[in-house]
Amino acid sequence: MSAICSFYKDKTIFLTGGTGFIGKLLIEQLLRKTEPKRIYLLIRQKKGLSSDARIEKLFQDVVFDRLRAERSDFIGKIEIIPGDLSEDNLGISEEYIERLCETVEVVIHGGASVALNDDFKPVIDANLKGSLSMMKLCRKIKKLQIFALISTAYSFCPYTEIKEELYHIHITINDLINLVDNLTEIELKEKSKEILGKWPNPYSLCKALVEDVLINQANGLPVVIIRPSIIMGTYSEPVPGWIDNYYGTTGILAAIKAGTIKVARIDPKAKADIVPGDIVASCVLAAAYKNSLQRSSRVKPIYNCVAYKETRPNWREILDLSKKHPYFNSFSQLIKPFHLILEPNQDLFEIYSIIFHLIPALFIDFIFKLFNRNPTMFIRYKKLCNFIQSISYFGTRSWNFSNDNTVKLLNELSEEDKRLFQFDTKCIDWPSYLIDCFQGIIVYLFHEKPNFSNCTNLRKETIDTVIKCIFCGLIAYILWNYVAFLIKSNS
């Protein structure tokens, strides 16, 4: 029998981030492959929805279809713990805290605020204070066997060589919390460069500080840290290409498909540090199992769950593949032709943004005003700029991640565990996987049926060419008239 399945059998598990992408995959794998006694989910309360209603709504997602078919009695093993990562003691009542401390054996902390362009306070409260509260709770749990933290491979992104270890941080966790508690949001923004140092955003800095605290201050706690890179759709389980969010690379591809993004500040030659979501979930479960057996060790291991640099595609290859494959050409795409410029240079990127984003937005708003409609495109343009800016740091750089601990973990598993909990990124067929991801965007995010017609592909290319010609002609006409006006004015 699988050693990992045996470990989780009859265990009581406390999971944060259960409504998120990786959280759903963890729940699905635990319930379908293992036989846990109970899974507690920390979920924020919502008015008008009972716990039973929230559980029912959560498990309506297509990702649980296979689970429902294979194990129809799983609902009884789930219980919601009302709470909030950003509140003191996770917002959990004393009654529930007592129950967790008496019964829980495995804690998987995956909950976080993942927005890259959020203000300081919500990110600090959820990611930093929330993790400290979780560590405090774990010290009270009597039968705790493992505390697994899902971090990010970019926690120490200022360093280009990232091994499975900690690096120097310019600010302490207490200093950062004091700044956030004592300064206004405006003052924090004014001091943002000083506070962040070489880190690009509060999210990655918080993750680095949380890792530092767990490694250096969580004495006596059985801790393991898993760092996934950019997470995309599933590779194979429970279905290929499943995705439920617009973060990171998925957001870029979805925006292209929707005709929203025409230019992105990305280096086309840079390798895309992406990893399938189900591989991350399997790695988390395997790492938690393995390190629960090593409680006496003072070493708190870190696992970089990343793809091999030699095999993963660059951004140009991803873009070319998505343009060619008919999966990406749904019916609505016929009127929103596929077009994207990858430009790493900041100055050229801004010029292209004005031409392909700002001018069309202002033109559409002008048309809206003519028809007495509320102009919204400029507001959307500003949001688009914020999104592009948040990902540009990661799209214009390359990192060398080592994954020695992850490879060792995989090699130490039995063949049965390797089959059930597959996280060997060497086995990824990238073209096939990316095609599944493109299809997943259409099916699971846009709720459309993929179009397999080559005729549709040809029509799209024709329309794309016509629209490009019209747009370029319009720009040329405006420039010609502007030059003519200048000449006339000077004469």
N, C-alpha and C positions, 0 to 999 in steps of 0.2 A: 504493500500500500504506500501511497505517496507520504513522505515524511512531513511535507508542508501541510497536507490535508489532515494528517494525524495531529499536528500541532494545534491547528485551529478548531479541531473537533471539540464540541462542548465548551468552547471558550466564550467568555463575555467580552465584547469589544466596544470601545468608545471611540467614535469617529467624528471628527469635525470636517466641514467642507463636503458633507454628504450630498448636497444638492448641486455641487459643481461637477465639472466634466470627469476629473479623475475620481472624485468621490463616488459617482454613480458606477464607474467601472470597478472600483474596489468592492462596493456592495454587491454588484452583479457576480464578480468572481468568487467572493466569499460565500454567497448563498448558493451558487450553482455548483461550485467545485468542492467546497468544504461543508461541514455541518456545525456551524457555530451555535452556541446555546442562545445567545442574544446579541443584537447589535444596537447600541444606543447611538442616536444621531443628534448632535447639537444643532438645532435649527431655530432661527429667530421666529418669534410669535407673530402671527398675522391675525388682525381682527376679522371675526366672522368665519374663521376656519378652525375646526377642532383638530386634535392630533390625528384622529383616524382619517379625517378628510385630507389632511396634508400628506399622510402616508399614501393614501389612495391616489392622490394627484401625482406624487413623485413617481410611483411605479406604473403610471400610464405611459411613460416614455418608451419608445420603440426599443431602446437598449435592453429592456427587461423582457422582451417578447420570448426570447429563448429560455430565460429563467422560468417564466410562467408555464412554458410548454414542458419543461423537464422537472420542475419542482413547484407544484401549484400551492404548496402549503407554507411558503416562505414568509408571508405577511406577518404571521404570529411571532416571528423572531425579531421583528423590528419595533423599536420604541423610541419616540421622539423625546428629547430633553429640551424644553424651552430654554433659550439662552441667547447670548450675544457676545462675540469675541471682544467687542470694544468696551464692554462693561466690566466693572469690578467683579472678580470671582466668576467671570464668564457669564454673568447674569443668571446663574443657576441658583435655584432655591435651595435652602438648607436640606430639605427633604430629599431632593435629587442628589445633592452632593454626598449625603450619607449613603444613599443607595450605590452610587458609583464607587465610593471608597470601600464598600464592603464586597462588591461583586466583580468589578472590572479586573481583567488580567492583561489586556492588550489595548494600548492607546495609539491611535494613528491620527496625527495632527496635520490635516491638509487644508484647513480653512484659512483664508487670507483675503485681503483686498488686493486684487491683481492689476488694477488700473495703473498704468505707468505714468499718467499725467494728473493723478489726483493731488489734492492739497496735502500738506504734511499731516495735519491732525487726524483725519480718518484713517490714513495708512498707518501712522504710529499707534493709534488706539487699537486697531484690529490686528496688525501684524506683530508689533513689538509688545505692547501691554498684554495682548491676548495670549501670546506665547509664554510670557512670564506667569500669567495666571494659570496657564495649562501646566507649567512646570511645578507651580505651587500645589496644584491639585494632585499631580502625580506623586508628590512626596507623601500625600495622605492615603493613597490607594494601597491597601494592605497586601493585595496579591499581585501587584504589578509585575509582569514578566518582561515587558518591552515598551518603550516609548519611542515611536517612529515619527520623525519630523520630515515632511515633504517640503524641501526648500527649492532652490533653483540653481542651475549650473552657472547663472550669471550673478550669484551673490557676491562674488569677488571679480566682477567684470572689468575693473580698471587694470587687472593683470591679464596679459595675453596668454601666459602659460598657466593653466589652472589645473593643479593636481588635486587629489582627494585629501586635502588638508586645509587648514586655516591660513589666512594671510593678515598682514598688519591692517588695522583700521584706525583712522585718524581721530575718531571720537568714541567716547564710551557710551554705553547704553544709558547710564544715569544722566550724563550730560545732555544727551539728546532728548530724553523725557523731560528734563527740567526746562529746556528751551521751549519745547512744545507746550508745556503747561503754563509757562510764564509770558510767552510772547503771543501777540495777535497773529492772525493769518497773514496780514499785510507785512508785519515785521518779519515773519518767517520767510516770506517771499523775498524780501530785501536782503536777507542773510542766507538765502538758499545756497549760493555758491560756496560760502564759507562752511555751511553745515554739511553739504553733500560732499565737499572735497572733490575727488575724482570720480565719484559715483554719479551716474546720470539721472537718477530719480530716487525718491524716498523708498520705493518698494525694494529695490536691490540692496540699498544700504541697510534697511531693516532686516532683510534676510541674512546679511552678513553678521549683524550684531546678534541676532537670535542664535545663529550657529555658534558664535563665539561664547555666548553664555552657556549653551547646552554642553559644549565640549569642556569648558574650563570651570564652570560653576555648578553644574548639575551633579555634584558628588553623590555617589550612592545610587543614582538612577541609571537603569539600563537603557541607554540612549543609542539610537542609530539615525543617521541623516541621509536622505536620498535626494540627490540633485538632478532633476531632469532638465534637459535643454528645452527648446521651443516645442511645445506639445501640439501635435496635429491629430487628425482622425485616427481611428483604430486600424490596425494592420489586418487582423483576422477575427478577433473576438470582441463581442459575441457575433458581430457582423463586420465585414470590411467597410471602411470609410465612414463609420458613424461619427458624427460631430454635433455638438449642441451649442457652440459659442462662436464668437467672431474675433477672438483674440489672436494676436500675432500674425503668423503667416496665413492662417485661415481667413482672418479679417482682410488681409491684402487681396487674396484671391477672390473672396466674396465681393469685395468692393469693385474689383475689375469686372467681374461677371455682371454686377449691377450697373456698370457703366459710370460709376462714381469717380474712380481714380483713373487719371490719364497719365500722371507722372509721379514717380516715387523716388525718394532719395535713398537708393540702394545701389551697391556696387555689384554689377552683374557677374563679376568674376569671383566674388566672395562665396565661400561655402555656406550653405544653409544648415544651421545647427538645429535640425528638426528630429523629432523622435515620436513614434506612434503612441497614442494614449494607453492602449492595452499593454504594451511593453512596459510602460512606466508602472502601471498598476501591478503587473506581475513581479517586477523588480522590488517594489515596496513590500509586497507580501513575503517574498523570498528573503529579503534583507531582515525584516522583522523576525521571521522564524529563526534564521541562522544566528542572529545575535542575542536571541533570548536564551540560547544554549551557552552563552559565554558571559554570564552575569559577573563572574569573578574577575574578568579582565578590566583593567583600568582604561584601556584604549576604547574610545568611542568612535567607531568607524564611520567614514563618509563614503558614499557611493555616487560617482558621476554617472548618471544614466543617459548616455549620449551615443550618437552614431559614430562610426569610424570615419575619420577625415578622408581616408583614401577612397571610400565608397560613396559617401553622401554627395548629392548633386549641388551645383552652384545655382544662384538665383536665375541666371540666364537659361539654364537647362530646364528649370521648373517652369519658367514663363513660356519657353518654346513648346514644351510638352502640353501645357494647358491650352495654348492657342491652336495646336494641331488636332487635339482629340475631340471628336464629336460629342462626347459626354458633356462638354462644357458649353455647348451651343443649344441651350433650351430655346423655346419659342420666344420668350421675352427678350432674349439676347439678340434677336434679329433687329430690334429697333434700338439696341444699346451695344453697338459693335465693340468687339474686343480691341483694346488699344492701350498700350502702356509703354512709357519711356522710363528706363532705369538710369538715373543720373546721380552719381555719387558726389559730383562737384556742387558745392552749396550755391555759388553764383548762378551757374547754368540751371540748377534746379529751380531757383526762384524765378528766373526768366520763363522757363517752361510752365511753372505754376501760374504765372500771370496770364500766359497765352491760353493754356488748356483748362485752367480752373477758374481764375478770377473773372476774366472777360466773359466766358459763357455764363457764369453765375449772375453777373451784372446785367447781361443781355436778357436772360430769362426773367429776372426780376423786373426789368423795364417792360417786358411784354405783359407780365402779371399786372403791373400797375395800369397799363392801357385797358385791361379788361376788368379793372376794379377788384383784383384778387390780391390777397395778402402776399407780399414778396418774402420768400423764405430762403432763396438759394444762397444769398450772401451769408446768412447765419449758418447754413449747412457747410458752406465753404470754409468758414472759420473753424468749425468742428473738424472738418476734414484736415485742415492744416495742423490742428493739435494732434490728430491721430498719426499723420505722417511724421510729424516731429518726434512723437514718442517712440516710433519704431526705427527712425533713421540712425540712431546710435548703434543699433544692433544690425542694421542692414548695410552699414558701410565699414564694418570691422570684421576681423576673423580671429578666432581663438583656437588654441591648441589645448584640448581637454584630455587629460589622462584618465583611464578607467580601469586601472590595474585591480583595484578592490572589487569592482563589478565583475570583471572577467574571472577573478579567483572565486567569487561567490558562485558564478554560473558553473565553473568546472567542478566545484565541490558538491553539486546537486546530483541526485540519482537521475537516471535516464527518464524515469517516470515523472519526476518533478520538472525536468527540462521540457518535457512534452506538455505537461499541464500548465506550467508557468513559464512560458517562453519569453525571454528578454535578451536573446542574442541578436544584437543589431547587425552582425555580419550576415545574417540570413535574409536581410531585407532586400527584396527585389524592388528597387526604387522606382523605376518607370511604372510597374504594375501598381505599386502602392500609391503613387501620386495620382494615377488615373482613378483609383478608388476614392481618393480624397476629393478630386474634382467632382466626381459623381455624388459624393456625400454632401457637398455644398449645395448642389441642386436639389437633391432629394430631401435632406434633413433640415437644411436651413431655409431654402426657398420653397420647399414643398411643391416642387415641380417634377414632372416626369422627364428623365433624360431623353434627348433626341439622338437617335443613331443614324439619321439620314445624312448621307454624303451630299445630297441635294441641298439640304438645309445649310450645311457647311459652306457650299458654294454660294448660295444666296446671301449668307451672312458676309462672306468676303466681298461680294459685289457691292452690297449696301455699305459696308465699311469703306470701300474705296470711293464710292460716290460721296459719302458724307465728309471724308477727308478732303476731297477736291473742293466741295462747297465751302468747308470751313477755311481752307487755305486761301480760296478765292476771296472770301469775305475779309480776311485779314489783309490780303494784298490790296483790296479795294479801299479799305480804311487807311492804310499806309499811303497809298497813292494820293488820295484826296487830302490827307494831312500834309504831304510834301507839296502838293499843288497849292494848298492854302498858304503855306509858309513862303513859297516863291512869289505868290500874288501879293502877300503882305509886304514883302521886302521891296517889291517893285513899285 
